[in-house]
Amino acid sequence: MLARHSERLGRLTGHPVPAWFADAMADAPSSHRVDVEGCSIHFLRWGPPEGTLPGILFLHGGGAHAQWWSFIAPFFDNDRPVAALDFSGMGDSGRRTEYGSHVHVPEISAVSEAAGLGDGPIIVGHSFGGMVSLITASKYSKQMSGLLLVDFVVYKPEDHHEWYEDRAPARPPRIVTDRNELLQRFRLMPPQSCVNQFLVDYIADHSIRETEAGWAWTFDPAAYDGLIIGSDHSKILSELKCPVGFY
């Protein structure tokens, strides 16, 4: 059965896939939504209704989505609830007229509660998700069992740079009629090679959406307009009340 599942996934991604990937995909999550300040936030959930260990919430990077965790989250759901959300403006969540940590932190809190992650969840934040998870921890670290920052650097104030503050407003998303055109244009950022191309294929397949006019990326280009990162991350890190790890 697993071999046939691997073969089917290989046809989907265009490349052979290993058994571990097929095994993870066989542990399919349930899909849910929760309203957060007037915006529909989508999240995926794995695992039992309740667990003996703290729940885990996975947060994706900029321009990404919850499906980036679909082949990782299942390895943690045997004895705990696990969830991954789509930030507003990304993935299958709704769009807003204004973005930033002031809306993303409530999204994390709401999904954690709606997913039933229990008291003291662990938050894993990748890149942009690392920034938002750190700000979340500055408010809720006493109620968290841990924070794991992945591919996110905490700079000293003197080394800080606001990458998006002066950026020109984003242009409307480009719509194309050929779905394959977007799939072929998909790239990891920063540009890099990947020996496991089947992972890139899987992520790309979930990074586009169909609209009335054609096909577009699943993220809102305006999600970074006026985004303030903040120069106080090292101070926040030093004051957290939960264990912190970097990867």
Beta strands, then each sheet from edge to edge (+ up, - down):
strand 1: 30-36
strand 2: 39-46
strand 3: 56-59
strand 4: 82-85
strand 5: 122-126
strand 6: 146-150
strand 7: 208-210
strand 8: 215-217
strand 9: 244-246
sheet 1: 1+ 2- 4+ 3+ 5+ 6+ 9+
sheet 2: 7+ 8-
end
